[in-house]
Every structure is written in structure tokens, then in C-alpha cells.
Amino acid sequence: MVGNVNVRRSPEWSTPVERLVNLVHLPYAWGCLFWAILFGVGGRLLGGYVDTFDPKVTLTRILDPNLSLWQAIANLVLNLILIPFLLIFSVRFMRLRVVQSKLELSATSPHGEETLHKVFGGVSRLLPPILIGAAVIGLYAIPGASPTVRGSGNPGLGDLSEIVSSIFTGFSFGSFLWVYLSSLRGLHKLGGEALRLRSSSEDPMLGLRPLGSISLSLAGAYIAVVFLGALTLIILPFGFSDIALLLIFLITGMVMFFLPLNNIHRKMQQEKRLEQSRIREQFNQLAKKPDNAGHEDPGDILTRMEKLLTIQILDQKVSAVPTWPFETSILGRFFAITLSVAAILIARLIMIELHL
């Protein structure tokens, strides 16, 4: 049945932005950097020079004269290079994180690899990233929802290069957000299937650790992008709407992070309760006094006590079985980072509102 699955619906199929990066035949990280610099810096410099033939004026395309020197450099490094680089690099990282866990996921899914193609096949689609990117560009095109920019003048090639750069960034962000959301949606669907769970004695996490690891990896990539965006918004004179929008993205991403984990958490809780119920039933049967208690053979008593002790040890082990597919200490650190970023953004919103 796996052979009938359309390869275009497979998570192993490269996303459109990955195929764009691979056009330059460089290692993927260097290819990401090439396209980020080309659209973020190179296009602006070329367009500005063709418009003015003045090197000093051309530099203002990437070093905004309305900003202080260190802010202009931060804008160049963070906003024009690092963020686009991280967006397109994370797309491949997140997709491959799912693909690399294919064997473990196939072992737990009800129909093996066919289920994975079914739930993760949409990761490599083209239309959703385009629509998401267009929506993001539209949000930032709203009056008052954009940072301080170069003063307007006669439109030229430089303005066209900035439009192309915005389209590239929007498409990169759309690809990033789509791979993140569709991967988590795939984990959510997989968690809702009748999974083939291992016993707690074989694996304390019932074979579901790969799902938790993928969720954490996806969330880590998402938080890295949001953190870099938050750093940019703090350093540069962005407005209230920009920071509020990033805060919404942060909250949405965290809600989506817990969506697939909810199904998995319930399954692990249910399996733990069933195991504890079976152990208690065995314990009660052994603890019940036999009808011939006064004439019970000492060897039988010793055997029964050994079984009771074994069941008690087993009950302690089952009680320690986690109900999340990862260490809860990792979740605590993850929460701390997320809340720190949220607190920074909220503090920035308050400062803007109070004109501080």
C-alpha cells in the first residue's frame, strides 16, 4: 500500500523554498546565507546604485540614515540577513526532523509508513506558504504597522528591489510557519490514531518519545525565530502593531505546540491507569487469604509473599512512568524561555504606550 502513496504528498519531498536554495549548488546553510544576502542586501545595493550612481546614497539602502549607527548595523545584520537566513534554514531543519524519525514513528503508527505519508504529506505544499506570506505582507502594509523607513522619493529600481525583498521574506516566513504548523498538525493526527504502544516495562514512555522530541525540536526552531524577531523589535524603532503581532505569533505557536501533545498525554495517562489497575487487581488477588489459611504450606506462603513483593516493586515502577513524551524538566526550561520572550515583548508594548 505504501507504493501507491503519491511521492508529492511525502514529507521526504523538499519544500519549495528548499528547492530554491538548492539552485545555487552550495551546502544548504551556505545556500540559505547566499539567498538571504542576495535579497536582503545585494538587491537593495544594486537597485540603489542603478537609481543614483552614488555609492553614499546607495549605502543608505541598507544603512538607514534615520537610525543611529549601531541601530543601522543591527538592522542590516538582524533584519536583512539573519532573520531571512534563519527562516529558510529552519524550514529544512523542521522537515528533516520529522523524516529522521520515520522508523520510530512507523513503529508506533497503525499502518506504518503509509500513515506518515497521510499525516505529514502536506508539509511540502506550495500554495499555503504563498497565502501565509501574502497575509503577513498585507499585515505589515497596514499604515502604522511598519518600522521607520527611508524617506519616499521617485520610484525606481531600488524601490522594486525592496518589494522583491519583502516578497522573499514573506514567502520564507510563510514556508517556515506552514512547515511548523503542518508538522504539529501531523503529530496531532498521529496522536489521535490507534497507536501501537510498547509496555511500560519495555519503554517508560511507551515508544512515544520520538513524538515528544519532534515537538520540542519544532518549538525550539520557532522560539529561535521569535526571539530573534523580539531582539530586532527592541533594538529598532518598530511600532506597537509590530510587537503586538509578534506576541500573537508567539502565543499561537505555543498553543499549537501543545495541540499534538494533548492527545499523546491522554494516551499515556490512560495506559498508565490501565497498568496500575491490572497491578492492583493482581495484588488484591494475592493478598486475599486462602480458604485453608490455617493449613497453608510454608512454601506457598513464601511464594505468595515473593509475588506480592514483586508486584509492589512493579507498582512503584509504573507510578514513576511519565505521562508526557519527554522529561518534564525540559518542559520547564522551555516555558521559562517562552515566558521571558513574552515578558520582554509586553514590557516593550507598555513602554511604547506610555511613551517611555
Secondary structure, DSSP 8 states (H G I E B T S, - for coil): -GGGS-GGGSTTS--HHHHHHGGG-S-HHHHHHHHHHIIIIIHHHHHHHHHH--HHHHHTTTS-TTS-HHHHHHIIIIIIIIHHHHHHHHHHHHHHHHHHTHHHHHHHSTTTHHHHHHHHGGGG-SHHHHHHHHHHHHHHTSTT-S-------S--HHHHHHHHHHHHHHHHHHHHHHHHHHHHHHHHHHHTS------TTT-TTTT-HHHHHHHHHHHHHHHHHHHHHHHHHHHTT--HHHHHHHHHHHHHHHHHHHHHHHHHHHHHHHHHHHHHHHHHHHHHHHHS--TTGGG--HHHHHHHHHHHHHHHHHHHHHHT--SSSS-HHHHHHHHHHHHHHHHHHHHHHHHHHTT-
